[in-house]
Amino acid sequence: MHIADAIAANRANWNERADVHASSQMYDVEGFLADPLTVSTVVRNDLSVLEPHLPGTGVRGRSLLHLQCHIGTDTISWARLGAVDVHGVDLSPNSLRHARRIAGVDGREIRWVEGDVRFASSLVNRSFDIVVTSAGTIVWLPELGDWARSIHDLLVPGGVFMIRDDHPILGAMDHEPWSICDDYLGGDGYRSYDDSGSYTENSAGRISQVTNYEWRHDLGEVVGALLDAGLVIEALAELPYMDWPAFDDLVPCPQGWELRQGAPRIPLNFAVVARRPATAAVGDESAG
């Protein structure tokens, strides 16, 4: 299958997921809107990774771009933390329809942009102090070179990028530990599967656009793409928690979900923080 067809299938799938997620207990949109001080668990976890690389005021007063923003609750959470000129980019127009509605109820002026985040720098005509993406994102991207170059170009000199996502070892286990049954290393094309549900509760059978396409991206590929784009890696972490109950061996924890006590210790998430250099290196024509 051509990449464009795979992406179109994913867009159709996520258009349907958006309706399912917006009405789910997991996203709890009504509860989120009822308390203007609420910040999503995803963003609390992201902030714990990002905050050491920010000044004392954190994200407050800093412009922020959220890639693969889905229905916007995480994006709005960044605005609630004080980020300004907040933008969200997503492939799914129906996800952005929900995001606009939720932001409107919350009284937030956020710019929502539809498109492929690999080419976000051609969709958003400005740069940001902070660019973030997290919680189930890059597996939907066919390659990371254009994605990383867009991130570089969307950051102001000295700006910081953070990704926190499911660890690729889980993909190699097909999210069913404890045996390797698929590739850990990327670069071998897409994986296709059909699923009439999503990761939210009681979603089975609610999605008719059932076909999904995913791509493997190992840690070396993620870090290498960011370095090749001209970013400087400031932190790399493998984390013992994740944001959703991906398999039965997980139990609740303050960050979301973790392995049961006594289980083999493997990473469930990874996180990378990278920065665009404040000044261009000699001969670097990509900066500026």
LUMMAR-504182 format. One record per residue (C-alpha): residue in three letters; y, x, z negated. Coordinates in nm, 4 decimals. Last residue first. Layout:
N
  residu         Y         X         Z
     ALA         Y         X         Z
...
! end
This chain:
288
  residu         Y         X         Z
     GLY    3.0826    1.7753   -1.1148
     ALA    2.7451    1.9368   -1.1164
     SER    2.5086    1.9435   -0.8181
     GLU    2.6713    2.2500   -0.6594
     ASP    2.5438    2.4859   -0.9291
     GLY    2.6389    2.8334   -0.7993
     VAL    2.7641    2.9552   -1.1345
     ALA    2.6463    2.7115   -1.4015
     ALA    2.8521    2.3976   -1.4385
     THR    3.0357    2.3324   -1.7625
     ALA    2.9556    2.0807   -2.0351
     PRO    2.5887    2.1065   -1.9508
     ARG    2.4191    1.7674   -1.9019
     ARG    2.2096    1.7104   -2.2103
     ALA    1.8463    1.6278   -2.2747
     VAL    1.6611    1.4424   -2.5502
     VAL    1.2911    1.3804   -2.4953
     ALA    1.0670    1.1430   -2.6883
     PHE    0.6934    1.0813   -2.6871
     ASN    0.5030    0.7845   -2.8186
     LEU    0.1469    0.7197   -2.9401
     PRO    0.0583    1.0783   -3.0268
     ILE   -0.2956    1.1415   -3.1498
     ARG   -0.4238    1.1793   -3.5048
     PRO   -0.7885    1.0763   -3.5119
     ALA   -0.8265    0.7618   -3.7257
     GLY   -0.8465    0.8084   -4.1040
     GLN   -0.5575    0.5770   -4.1822
     ARG   -0.5197    0.3194   -3.9066
     LEU   -0.3062    0.4177   -3.6110
     GLU    0.0585    0.3118   -3.5936
     TRP    0.2647    0.0099   -3.4931
     GLY    0.6314   -0.0901   -3.5184
     GLN    0.8657    0.1653   -3.6747
     PRO    0.8175    0.0294   -4.0296
     CYS    0.4367    0.0156   -3.9832
     PRO    0.1959   -0.2511   -3.8557
     VAL   -0.1665   -0.1554   -3.7775
     LEU   -0.3200   -0.0185   -3.4576
     ASP   -0.6927    0.0066   -3.3819
     ASP   -0.6883   -0.3098   -3.1689
     PHE   -0.4888   -0.1749   -2.8765
     ALA   -0.1329   -0.1657   -2.7400
     PRO    0.0246   -0.3285   -3.0429
     TRP    0.3893   -0.2790   -2.9399
     ASP    0.6737   -0.0427   -3.0290
     MET    0.4863    0.2820   -3.0860
     TYR    0.4148    0.5195   -3.3726
     PRO    0.2777    0.8717   -3.4348
     LEU    0.5436    1.0532   -3.2278
     GLU    0.5312    1.3481   -2.9904
     ALA    0.8737    1.5132   -2.9831
     LEU    1.0831    1.7122   -2.7364
     ALA    1.4405    1.8092   -2.8181
     GLU    1.7450    1.9753   -2.6619
     ILE    1.6313    1.9957   -2.2997
     VAL    1.9143    2.1095   -2.0720
     LEU    1.9760    1.9029   -1.7594
     GLY    2.0110    2.0497   -1.4109
     ALA    1.7979    1.8029   -1.2125
     ASP    1.5105    2.0520   -1.2097
     LEU    1.5155    2.0492   -1.5906
     LEU    1.4921    1.6698   -1.6016
     ALA    1.2098    1.6658   -1.3467
     GLY    1.0217    1.9400   -1.5328
     VAL    1.0445    1.7546   -1.8651
     VAL    0.8974    1.4356   -1.7208
     GLU    0.6397    1.6169   -1.5055
     GLY    0.5222    1.8341   -1.7942
     LEU    0.4918    1.5257   -2.0160
     ASP    0.2560    1.3542   -1.7720
     HIS    0.3745    1.0777   -1.5386
     ARG    0.1103    0.8265   -1.4193
     TRP    0.2228    0.5517   -1.1810
     GLU    0.1840    0.1765   -1.2281
     TYR    0.1373   -0.1192   -0.9944
     ASN    0.0909   -0.4726   -1.1275
     THR   -0.0590   -0.7791   -0.9575
     VAL   -0.0449   -1.1123   -1.1434
     GLN    0.2409   -1.2992   -0.9807
     SER    0.1135   -1.6239   -1.1387
     ILE    0.2168   -1.5425   -1.4959
     ARG    0.1502   -1.7854   -1.7815
     GLY   -0.2276   -1.7416   -1.7979
     ALA   -0.2229   -1.5183   -2.1035
     SER    0.1195   -1.5107   -2.2740
     ASN    0.0210   -1.6268   -2.6222
     GLU    0.1935   -1.3290   -2.7907
     THR    0.3960   -1.0765   -2.5936
     TYR    0.2364   -0.7861   -2.4083
     SER    0.2031   -0.9753   -2.0800
     GLY   -0.0279   -1.2317   -1.9199
     SER   -0.1888   -1.3159   -1.5851
     ASP   -0.3023   -0.9560   -1.5394
     ASP   -0.4169   -0.7930   -1.2158
     TYR   -0.4475   -0.4156   -1.1800
     SER   -0.3221   -0.1368   -0.9556
     ARG   -0.2889    0.2335   -1.0370
     TYR   -0.0524    0.4299   -0.8162
     GLY   -0.0772    0.7697   -0.6542
     ASP   -0.2336    1.0949   -0.7731
     GLY    0.0789    1.2853   -0.8824
     GLY    0.0540    1.2552   -1.2572
     LEU   -0.1747    1.4321   -1.5019
     TYR   -0.3498    1.2222   -1.7666
     ASP   -0.5899    1.0727   -1.5161
     ASP   -0.8342    0.7984   -1.6151
     CYS   -1.1304    0.7297   -1.8437
     ILE   -1.0658    0.9549   -2.1421
     SER   -1.2507    0.8195   -2.4441
     TRP   -1.1285    0.6889   -2.7798
     PRO   -0.9204    0.4873   -2.7335
     GLU   -0.8477    0.1724   -2.5294
     HIS   -0.4970    0.1990   -2.3830
     ASP   -0.6505    0.2962   -2.0458
     MET   -0.7457    0.6218   -2.2212
     ALA   -0.5534    0.8298   -1.9658
     GLY   -0.2738    0.5768   -2.0009
     LEU   -0.2692    0.6364   -2.3753
     ILE   -0.2422    1.0127   -2.3176
     PRO    0.0806    0.9382   -2.1288
     HIS    0.2651    0.8721   -2.4572
     ASP    0.4462    0.5398   -2.4518
     ASP    0.8198    0.5952   -2.4176
     ARG    1.1293    0.7460   -2.5718
     ILE    1.3888    0.8764   -2.3258
     MET    1.7267    1.0113   -2.4294
     PHE    2.0182    1.1446   -2.2264
     VAL    2.3310    1.3192   -2.3560
     GLY    2.6740    1.3828   -2.2073
     GLY    2.8285    1.7316   -2.2125
     PRO    2.9635    1.6897   -1.8608
     VAL    2.9704    1.3108   -1.8104
     LEU    2.6291    1.1663   -1.7420
     LEU    2.5556    0.9471   -1.4393
     ASP    2.4954    1.2474   -1.2103
     HIS    2.2311    1.3948   -1.4383
     ILE    2.0606    1.0570   -1.4817
     SER    2.0603    1.0055   -1.1055
     ARG    1.9011    1.3474   -1.0572
     ALA    1.6307    1.2576   -1.3106
     TRP    1.5446    0.9284   -1.1377
     ASP    1.5465    1.0905   -0.7924
     GLY    1.2883    1.3450   -0.9114
     LEU    1.0832    1.1060   -1.1256
     GLU    0.8390    0.9450   -0.8850
     PRO    0.6706    0.6062   -0.8329
     LEU    0.8544    0.4456   -1.1292
     TRP    0.6843    0.1648   -1.3264
     VAL    0.5174    0.4080   -1.5695
     ILE    0.8717    0.5279   -1.6376
     THR    0.9699    0.2333   -1.8560
     GLY    0.7463    0.1076   -2.1348
     ALA    0.9596    0.1493   -2.4458
     SER    1.2686    0.3542   -2.3663
     THR    1.5688    0.4407   -2.1534
     VAL    1.9051    0.5843   -2.2568
     VAL    2.2184    0.7312   -2.0970
     ILE    2.5050    0.8443   -2.3210
     ASP    2.8600    0.9692   -2.2588
     PHE    2.8690    0.7828   -1.9304
     SER    2.9671    0.8220   -1.5648
     ARG    3.1124    0.5805   -1.3095
     ASN    3.0277    0.4074   -0.9822
     VAL    2.7005    0.2404   -1.0818
     LEU    2.4567    0.1543   -0.8027
     SER    2.4374    0.4920   -0.6249
     SER    2.3860    0.6722   -0.9569
     ALA    2.1124    0.4197   -1.0382
     PHE    1.8889    0.5429   -0.7555
     ARG    1.5683    0.5898   -0.9532
     VAL    1.6851    0.2912   -1.1570
     ASP    1.5935    0.0547   -0.8733
     GLY    1.8458   -0.2279   -0.8662
     GLU    2.0362   -0.5077   -1.0353
     VAL    2.3393   -0.4162   -1.2461
     TRP    2.4454   -0.5920   -1.5662
     ARG    2.7923   -0.5107   -1.6988
     ILE    2.8268   -0.5932   -2.0671
     GLU    3.1061   -0.7992   -2.2190
     ARG    2.9449   -0.9215   -2.5385
     GLY    3.0181   -1.2591   -2.7010
     ASP    2.6648   -1.2944   -2.8375
     VAL    2.6140   -1.6174   -2.6422
     GLY    2.7345   -1.4381   -2.3308
     ALA    2.5091   -1.1400   -2.3984
     ILE    2.2067   -1.3711   -2.4205
     ARG    2.2980   -1.5502   -2.0967
     ARG    2.3736   -1.2299   -1.9079
     ALA    2.0458   -1.0732   -2.0251
     HIS    1.8478   -1.3829   -1.9235
     ARG    1.9863   -1.3615   -1.5709
     LEU    1.9262   -0.9857   -1.5813
     SER    1.5550   -1.0425   -1.6399
     ASN    1.5591   -1.2922   -1.3530
     PRO    1.7147   -1.0336   -1.1235
     SER    1.4364   -0.7826   -1.1989
     LEU    1.4959   -0.4181   -1.1062
     ASP    1.7091   -0.3414   -1.4106
     VAL    2.0335   -0.1634   -1.4956
     GLY    2.2361   -0.2199   -1.8124
     HIS    2.5962   -0.1142   -1.8703
     VAL    2.7924   -0.0694   -2.1946
     ASP    3.1610    0.0179   -2.1669
     VAL    3.1506    0.0761   -2.5441
     ALA    2.8788    0.1656   -2.7953
     GLY    2.9502    0.0315   -3.1442
     LEU    2.6071   -0.0339   -3.2937
     ARG    2.6321   -0.3941   -3.1735
     ALA    2.6769   -0.2582   -2.8209
     TRP    2.3533   -0.0613   -2.8570
     SER    2.1832   -0.3798   -2.9788
     ILE    2.3148   -0.5634   -2.6716
     THR    2.1259   -0.3161   -2.4540
     ASP    1.8127   -0.3650   -2.6653
     THR    1.8360   -0.7438   -2.6325
     GLY    1.9092   -0.7181   -2.2601
     ILE    1.6368   -0.9155   -2.0867
     HIS    1.4974   -0.6036   -1.9113
     CYS    1.7194   -0.2938   -1.9674
     GLN    1.5399   -0.0624   -1.7296
     LEU    1.8131    0.2017   -1.7716
     HIS    2.0717    0.1558   -2.0490
     LEU    2.4114    0.3143   -1.9820
     LEU    2.6434    0.3954   -2.2724
     SER    3.0105    0.4746   -2.3264
     ARG    3.0911    0.6163   -2.6686
     GLY    3.3143    0.4482   -2.9282
     ARG    3.0350    0.4243   -3.1819
     VAL    2.7185    0.5932   -3.0554
     GLY    2.6964    0.8224   -3.3579
     THR    3.0236    0.8645   -3.5490
     GLY    2.9025    1.1937   -3.6943
     PRO    2.8635    1.3506   -3.3532
     LEU    2.5484    1.2904   -3.1480
     HIS    2.2325    1.4982   -3.1042
     PRO    2.0881    1.4132   -3.4463
     GLU    2.1386    1.0425   -3.3579
     LEU    1.9127    1.0313   -3.0519
     VAL    1.5650    1.0248   -3.2034
     SER    1.6449    0.7938   -3.4959
     LEU    1.8601    0.5910   -3.2553
     ASP    1.5632    0.5233   -3.0302
     ASN    1.3574    0.3917   -3.3227
     ARG    1.6400    0.1607   -3.4313
     VAL    1.6830    0.0647   -3.0648
     VAL    1.3210   -0.0426   -3.0302
     THR    1.3302   -0.2265   -3.3632
     SER    1.6158   -0.4366   -3.2279
     VAL    1.9499   -0.4322   -3.4085
     THR    2.0526   -0.7370   -3.6107
     LEU    2.4101   -0.7468   -3.7390
     PRO    2.5035   -1.0476   -3.5254
     ASP    2.2321   -1.2546   -3.6987
     ALA    2.1593   -1.5854   -3.5222
     LEU    2.1485   -1.4182   -3.1809
     PHE    1.8477   -1.2024   -3.2706
     GLY    1.6780   -1.4965   -3.4398
     GLU    1.7182   -1.7078   -3.1265
     VAL    1.6003   -1.4223   -2.9042
     ASP    1.2812   -1.3713   -3.1029
     TYR    1.1573   -1.0894   -2.8761
     MET    0.8071   -1.0974   -3.0278
     GLN    0.8246   -1.4705   -3.0965
     SER    0.8396   -1.5307   -2.7228
     SER    1.0776   -1.7522   -2.5219
     ALA    1.2690   -1.4669   -2.3537
     HIS    0.9418   -1.2779   -2.3033
     VAL    0.7715   -1.5496   -2.0985
     ASP    1.0795   -1.6131   -1.8830
     ALA    1.1269   -1.2394   -1.8243
     ARG    0.7568   -1.1915   -1.7489
     GLU    0.7988   -1.4088   -1.4407
     ASN    1.0725   -1.1920   -1.2911
     TRP    0.8706   -0.8933   -1.4122
     ASN    0.5771   -0.9875   -1.1881
     ALA    0.7969   -1.0490   -0.8841
     ARG    0.9689   -0.7128   -0.9357
     ASN    0.6314   -0.5419   -0.9746
     ALA    0.5136   -0.6890   -0.6444
     ALA    0.8346   -0.5719   -0.4742
     ILE    0.7810   -0.2228   -0.6199
     ALA    0.4289   -0.2131   -0.4759
     ASP    0.5551   -0.3312   -0.1371
     ALA    0.8254   -0.0621   -0.1322
     ILE    0.5678    0.2019   -0.2272
     HIS    0.3544    0.1166    0.0770
     MET    0.0000    0.0000    0.0000
! end
